[in-house]
Amino acid sequence: MWQQEGFLKGEVNVNDAMKRLEFYIQSIPEQIKNISKEELLIKPASGKWSKQEILGHLVDSALNNLKRFTEIQFLPQPYIVNAYNQNELVNVNGYQNMPLDHLLNLWKALNRQIIFVVQEIPDEKLNYAVDPQYEKHELKTLGWIIGDYVVHMEHHFKQIFPD
């Protein structure tokens, strides 16, 4: 079920992406709670995130993408996606030391808000132009960015659940 590269290739069905996101909100917390605390906190190598920090990164991703999904609807097009300092955010937010229940509740709440916001987007706005700032600098759409958000999450779920 997880995507390989961590970014979306091809077309996207936003409704399908939101159904997958809802499924993850329902299923991932229990799956994560079945991982031992020791395994959640192990860093596979120097400079690599633990499974708990990956979940924290997904909180940062949710925060940044929620902002994008709203701003794309009213800012000039093409909307330019600004990168964020992923490693620094994971460190300063202290995800490694955060209580797991707090982290899971934060992740669930942000993604519930994303589903709510996305369901309110008029169909014509899903075609608004977005420059994701990838190397090819090809324009994408708000709908594509939404689908890519879920694919990015699936990529990281493969790291948390490698089997």
C-alpha positions in Angstrom: 0.0 0.0 0.0 2.9 2.4 0.7 4.4 4.4 -2.2 8.1 3.8 -3.0 9.8 7.1 -3.6 7.8 9.4 -1.2 6.4 11.7 -3.9 3.4 11.4 -6.1 3.8 10.3 -9.7 0.9 10.8 -12.1 -2.6 11.9 -11.4 -4.4 12.1 -8.1 -7.9 11.5 -6.8 -8.3 13.9 -3.9 -11.3 12.0 -2.5 -9.3 8.8 -2.5 -6.4 10.5 -0.8 -8.7 11.8 1.9 -10.2 8.3 2.4 -6.6 6.9 2.8 -5.8 9.6 5.2 -8.9 8.9 7.3 -8.0 5.2 7.3 -4.5 6.1 8.6 -6.0 8.3 11.4 -8.0 5.3 12.5 -5.3 2.6 12.2 -1.8 4.1 12.6 -2.1 5.1 16.3 -2.9 1.5 17.4 -0.1 0.1 15.2 2.4 2.6 16.7 1.3 1.7 20.2 2.2 -1.9 19.5 5.8 -0.9 18.9 7.9 -1.1 22.1 9.2 2.2 23.5 12.7 1.1 22.9 12.1 0.4 19.3 10.3 3.7 18.8 13.3 5.6 20.2 16.1 3.8 18.5 18.0 6.0 15.9 19.2 3.7 13.1 22.3 5.8 12.5 23.9 9.1 13.5 21.8 11.9 12.0 18.8 9.6 11.3 15.4 9.9 12.9 13.9 7.4 15.3 10.5 6.1 14.5 9.0 8.5 17.0 10.9 11.4 15.4 9.5 10.3 12.0 6.0 10.6 13.5 7.0 14.1 14.7 8.2 15.0 11.3 4.7 14.0 10.0 3.3 16.5 12.5 5.5 19.2 11.0 4.5 18.1 7.6 0.8 18.3 8.6 1.3 21.8 10.0 3.1 23.1 6.9 0.7 21.4 4.4 -2.4 22.6 6.2 -1.0 26.2 5.8 -0.3 25.5 2.1 -3.7 23.9 1.4 -5.4 27.0 2.8 -3.1 29.7 1.3 -3.1 28.2 -2.2 -6.8 29.0 -2.4 -6.3 32.8 -2.0 -2.7 33.8 -2.7 -1.5 34.6 -6.3 -0.8 31.7 -8.6 1.3 29.9 -9.1 1.7 29.4 -5.4 5.4 28.9 -4.5 5.9 26.1 -2.0 8.5 27.2 0.6 10.6 24.4 2.1 10.9 24.1 5.8 13.8 23.1 8.1 12.8 19.5 8.7 15.7 18.4 10.9 15.7 21.6 13.0 11.9 21.3 13.6 12.2 17.7 14.7 15.0 18.8 17.1 13.4 21.9 18.6 10.0 20.3 19.0 11.6 17.6 21.1 9.7 14.7 19.5 12.2 12.2 20.8 11.2 13.0 24.4 7.5 13.8 23.8 5.0 11.5 25.4 3.7 9.2 22.7 0.0 9.8 23.4 0.6 13.6 23.1 2.4 13.1 19.8 -0.3 10.8 18.4 -3.1 13.1 19.4 -1.4 16.1 17.8 -0.9 14.1 14.6 -4.5 12.9 14.5 -5.9 16.4 15.2 -3.9 18.1 12.5 -4.9 15.4 9.9 -8.5 15.6 10.9 -8.3 19.4 10.2 -6.6 18.7 6.9 -9.5 16.4 5.9 -12.0 19.0 6.9 -10.3 21.8 5.0 -9.8 19.7 1.9 -13.4 18.6 1.8 -14.4 22.3 1.8 -12.3 23.2 -1.2 -14.4 23.9 -4.3 -13.5 21.6 -7.3 -12.3 24.5 -9.4 -9.7 25.5 -6.8 -8.1 22.0 -7.0 -6.7 23.0 -10.3 -5.0 26.2 -9.0 -1.3 26.3 -10.1 1.4 25.4 -7.6 5.2 25.4 -8.0 6.5 22.7 -5.6 10.0 23.9 -6.2 11.3 20.6 -7.3 14.3 20.4 -9.6 12.3 20.3 -12.8 10.3 23.4 -11.7 7.2 22.0 -13.4 3.9 23.4 -12.2 1.5 21.1 -10.3 -2.0 21.7 -8.9 -3.5 22.1 -5.4 -5.1 18.6 -6.0 -1.7 17.1 -6.8 -0.1 18.7 -3.7 -2.9 17.3 -1.5 -2.3 13.8 -3.0 1.4 14.2 -2.7 1.0 14.9 1.0 -0.6 11.5 1.6 2.0 9.8 -0.5 4.8 11.5 1.5 3.1 10.2 4.6 2.9 6.7 3.2 6.7 6.8 2.4 7.4 7.5 6.0 5.0 4.8 7.2 7.3 2.4 5.3 10.1 3.5 7.5 8.1 3.1 10.7 6.7 -0.3 9.6 9.3 -1.8 7.3 7.6 -5.3 7.2 
